[in-house]
């Protein structure tokens, strides 16, 4: 059955425009109606600032047309209307689309005003690297340092959830062409999670990923920072290679749980940094032990001392160990890093000690005992 344009428009005239109160046809919102055999496509032209009001309308319009025949394929798209004045305004906005192909570089990127850049990697996923990075960042900030955090896990960004920060970065800066990062708990933040929906997958090939990292390092207005921590994704692939080759990294930290399976991947990550001439500042053991909160019994669920043993073999500093504790998990799920919630609790002290060691190792500060006394030596 070949449907006429008039029939389709008649059906759509029963769907209401939530903004004007008119039907979609009378409001002149139906555009590019195309009827081909059993396939029907059309656009609903909307105000981009009111997109959320039209998602249900999009579904209603599609369902109404499909009722005409069981074998119809109906595709409905939302599109933003524009006029000449809007077009002129758009011309003034710089192209900051994330995920374009990388640009040619003559030298490595180091954001203006950022003193130290440290990558935190694991080789293996699920070892708590992102939680560690967030809590170390907050601990350094509480010591009086200016801290930035880049979530470099493009495919699976988790820092927005852990840090409890959501929103869209804006365009600005001195030249009006920079990406303005977000802030939370005293930390300057940038993540792919700020640019896509919570349930939206990033399906990119390597060049687009490399371009995004180049933008995050070179186009974000990081400002004056004592240290920028980069939360790496698992593995030894495009992200790690791009950052090491395109950016000035001052060092890397390896995070692992103590069992042999995790240490296999941790050693691969170590070898990667060696090959890329990135100094390894030390290793951290996460989920090192678990203490039952009912009876106080201590149990090493993933083995005992594996990371420290590996650090000794590789002649690397062992920066510390983090227990497996429900408080850490609960705080992260709530978007409130535990070090911020309770700086002085035993669970937080492990993160704070690692942050203090890192600060001293990089000569960022001479830190006294306490939460706020910091003598700057940069």
C-alpha positions in Angstrom: 0.0 0.0 0.0 1.5 3.3 -1.2 0.5 6.0 1.3 0.0 9.6 0.1 1.6 12.7 1.5 -1.8 14.0 2.4 -2.6 10.8 4.4 0.6 11.1 6.4 0.1 14.8 7.2 -3.5 14.0 8.2 -2.3 11.5 10.8 0.4 13.9 12.1 -2.1 16.7 12.4 -3.4 14.7 15.5 0.0 15.0 17.3 0.3 18.1 19.4 3.3 20.5 19.5 4.0 20.8 23.2 5.4 24.3 22.8 2.9 26.2 20.6 -0.1 24.1 21.5 -0.9 23.6 17.8 -0.6 20.3 16.0 2.7 19.5 14.2 1.3 20.2 10.7 -0.3 23.5 11.6 2.9 24.6 13.5 4.8 23.8 10.3 7.2 21.5 12.1 7.1 18.6 9.6 10.0 18.8 7.2 11.6 16.6 4.5 8.7 14.1 4.3 9.8 11.2 2.1 7.6 8.2 1.1 9.3 5.3 -0.7 7.5 2.0 -0.9 7.1 0.9 2.7 9.6 3.3 4.1 8.6 6.7 5.5 11.0 9.3 6.9 10.5 12.9 8.0 12.0 15.5 10.3 10.4 17.4 13.2 11.9 20.8 13.4 12.3 22.0 17.0 13.9 24.6 19.2 17.2 23.1 20.2 16.8 24.5 23.7 13.6 22.5 24.2 14.7 19.2 22.9 13.6 17.3 26.0 10.0 18.4 25.3 10.0 16.7 21.9 11.3 13.2 22.7 7.8 11.9 23.5 6.4 13.7 20.5 8.9 11.9 18.3 7.8 8.6 19.6 4.1 9.5 19.3 4.5 10.6 15.7 6.3 7.4 14.8 3.8 5.1 16.5 0.8 7.0 14.8 2.2 6.4 11.3 3.2 2.8 11.9 -0.4 2.0 12.9 -1.3 2.5 9.2 0.3 -0.7 8.2 2.2 -3.6 9.9 5.0 -3.6 7.4 5.9 0.1 7.5 9.4 1.2 8.4 9.0 4.7 9.9 12.0 6.9 10.9 11.5 10.2 12.6 14.3 12.6 13.4 14.5 15.8 15.5 16.3 18.7 13.9 17.0 22.2 15.1 15.5 25.1 13.2 17.8 28.1 12.4 17.5 31.5 10.8 20.0 33.9 9.2 20.8 35.6 12.5 21.4 32.3 14.3 23.6 31.2 11.4 25.7 34.4 11.8 26.1 33.6 15.5 27.2 30.1 14.8 29.9 31.3 12.5 31.4 33.1 15.4 31.6 30.0 17.5 34.9 28.0 17.1 34.8 24.4 16.1 35.3 22.5 19.3 33.7 19.3 18.3 35.3 16.5 20.3 36.6 13.5 18.4 38.0 15.0 15.3 41.2 13.7 13.8 44.4 14.7 15.5 46.3 17.8 14.3 49.9 17.9 13.3 52.2 18.8 16.2 55.7 20.3 16.2 56.3 19.7 19.9 54.7 17.9 22.8 51.7 19.5 24.6 52.1 20.9 28.1 49.1 23.1 29.1 50.2 26.6 30.1 50.3 27.0 33.8 50.4 23.2 34.6 53.6 22.3 36.5 53.4 18.5 36.7 51.5 15.9 34.7 51.2 12.4 36.2 49.5 9.5 34.5 47.8 6.8 36.7 47.5 3.4 35.0 46.9 -0.2 35.8 47.1 -2.4 32.7 44.0 -4.2 34.0 40.5 -2.9 34.5 38.6 -3.1 37.8 41.5 -2.6 40.1 40.1 0.7 41.5 42.4 3.0 39.7 39.7 5.7 39.1 38.7 5.7 42.7 42.3 6.0 43.8 42.9 8.9 41.4 39.9 10.9 42.6 40.8 10.4 46.3 44.4 11.3 45.7 43.3 14.4 43.8 41.1 15.5 46.7 43.9 14.8 49.3 46.4 16.9 47.3 43.8 19.7 47.1 43.2 19.6 50.8 47.0 20.0 51.3 46.7 23.4 49.6 47.7 22.4 46.1 46.0 23.3 42.8 44.9 20.1 41.3 43.4 19.0 37.9 42.0 15.6 36.9 41.6 14.4 33.4 39.5 11.3 32.9 41.3 9.8 29.8 39.0 6.8 29.7 37.1 7.9 26.6 35.0 4.7 26.2 34.2 4.2 29.9 34.5 7.5 31.8 33.8 7.2 35.5 35.1 10.4 37.1 31.8 12.3 36.7 30.1 9.6 38.9 32.9 9.3 41.4 33.3 13.1 41.7 29.6 13.8 41.6 30.0 16.4 38.9 27.8 16.7 35.9 27.2 19.3 33.2 28.4 20.5 29.8 31.7 22.3 29.4 31.4 25.8 27.8 33.5 27.7 25.3 35.5 30.6 26.6 39.0 31.6 27.8 41.1 34.6 26.8 40.8 33.8 23.1 37.2 32.6 23.3 38.2 29.3 21.7 39.0 27.2 24.8 37.0 24.4 26.5 36.2 25.5 30.1 36.5 22.5 32.5 34.1 21.8 35.3 35.0 21.9 39.0 34.2 19.8 42.1 35.7 19.5 45.6 38.4 22.0 44.7 39.5 20.0 41.6 39.5 21.1 38.0 37.8 18.4 35.9 37.5 17.2 32.3 35.9 14.0 31.1 34.3 12.6 28.0 31.4 11.8 30.5 30.6 15.5 30.5 30.1 15.5 26.7 27.9 12.4 26.2 24.8 11.0 27.9 25.2 8.7 30.8 24.0 5.7 28.8 25.5 6.8 25.5 28.3 4.7 24.0 31.3 6.4 22.4 32.0 4.3 19.2 35.2 5.7 17.7 38.2 4.4 15.9 41.7 5.3 17.1 42.3 8.6 15.2 39.1 10.2 16.7 40.2 9.1 20.2 43.6 10.5 19.6 42.1 13.8 18.4 39.9 14.0 21.5 42.9 13.5 23.9 44.8 16.2 21.9 41.9 18.6 22.5 41.6 17.7 26.2 45.3 18.5 26.8 45.7 21.4 24.4 42.3 23.2 24.3 41.0 22.9 27.8 41.6 26.0 29.9 43.3 24.2 32.8 44.6 27.4 34.4 47.3 27.4 37.0 47.8 23.9 38.4 50.5 22.4 40.6 49.6 18.9 39.3 47.3 17.4 36.7 46.4 13.7 37.3 45.4 11.7 34.3 43.2 8.7 34.9 44.1 6.2 32.2 41.9 3.4 30.8 42.9 -0.2 31.2 45.4 -1.6 28.7 48.4 -0.4 26.7 46.7 1.0 23.6 45.9 4.2 21.8 45.3 6.4 24.8 48.5 5.6 26.6 50.6 5.8 23.4 49.0 9.2 22.4 49.6 10.8 25.8 53.2 9.6 26.0 54.0 10.7 22.5 52.0 13.9 22.2 52.2 15.3 25.8 54.9 16.1 28.4 54.3 13.5 31.1 56.4 13.9 34.2 55.8 10.4 35.4 53.4 7.5 35.9 52.0 5.5 38.8 51.0 1.8 38.5 48.0 0.6 40.4 47.3 -3.1 40.9 45.6 -5.6 43.2 47.9 -8.1 44.7 46.9 -11.3 42.9 49.0 -12.7 40.1 46.5 -12.2 37.3 46.4 -8.4 38.0 50.1 -8.2 38.4 50.6 -9.8 34.9 48.9 -6.8 33.4 50.6 -4.3 35.7 54.0 -5.5 34.5 52.9 -5.0 30.9 51.9 -1.4 31.8 55.3 -0.9 33.4 57.0 -2.2 30.3 54.9 0.2 28.1 56.0 3.2 30.1 59.6 2.1 30.0 59.4 1.8 26.2 57.8 5.3 26.0 60.5 6.8 28.2 58.0 7.8 30.9 59.5 7.5 34.4 57.5 5.3 36.8 57.2 7.1 40.2 56.0 4.0 42.1 53.3 1.4 42.6 50.2 1.2 44.7 48.4 -1.9 46.0 44.6 -1.6 46.0 42.2 -3.9 47.8 45.2 -5.2 49.8 43.2 -6.4 52.8 39.7 -6.6 54.1 38.7 -6.2 57.8 35.3 -7.5 58.8 33.3 -4.7 60.4 31.4 -7.1 62.6 34.2 -9.2 64.1 37.4 -7.4 63.1 38.9 -10.4 61.3 41.5 -9.4 58.7 41.6 -11.3 55.5 43.7 -10.9 52.3 41.1 -11.7 49.7 43.4 -11.2 46.7 46.7 -12.3 48.2 49.3 -10.5 50.4 52.1 -8.2 49.4 52.2 -9.0 45.7 52.5 -5.4 44.6 55.2 -4.5 47.1 57.2 -7.6 46.0 56.9 -6.6 42.4 57.9 -3.0 43.2 61.0 -4.3 45.0 61.9 -6.5 42.0 61.6 -3.6 39.6 63.4 -1.2 42.0 60.4 1.1 42.2 59.0 2.9 45.2 56.1 1.3 46.9 53.7 4.2 47.6 51.2 2.4 49.8 48.3 0.1 50.0 44.5 0.7 50.1 42.2 -1.6 52.0 39.0 -3.1 50.5 36.4 -1.2 52.4 32.7 -0.6 51.9 33.0 3.1 52.9 35.2 3.7 49.8 32.7 2.1 47.5 29.7 3.9 49.1 31.3 7.3 48.9 32.2 6.8 45.2 28.7 5.7 44.3 27.3 8.8 46.0 29.7 11.0 44.1 31.6 12.1 47.2 35.2 10.9 47.4 35.8 9.5 50.9 38.8 11.8 51.5 36.4 14.7 51.2 33.7 13.1 53.3 36.0 12.2 56.2 39.6 13.2 55.8 40.8 11.8 59.1 39.1 8.3 59.0 41.4 5.3 58.8 40.2 4.5 55.3 41.1 8.0 54.0 44.5 8.0 55.7 45.7 5.4 53.1 44.9 7.8 50.2 46.3 10.8 52.1 49.7 9.0 52.8 50.0 8.1 49.1 49.2 11.7 48.1 51.8 13.0 50.6 54.5 10.7 49.2 53.7 11.8 45.7 53.8 15.4 46.6 57.2 15.1 48.3 58.6 12.9 45.5 57.7 15.7 42.9 58.9 18.4 45.3 55.5 20.0 45.2 55.4 20.9 48.9 56.9 20.3 52.3 53.9 18.8 54.1 53.5 18.9 57.8 51.2 16.6 59.8 47.6 17.9 59.6 45.0 18.7 57.0 45.9 22.2 55.9 49.5 23.1 56.8 51.5 23.3 53.6 54.8 25.1 52.9 55.1 25.6 49.2 58.4 24.9 47.5 57.6 25.0 43.8 
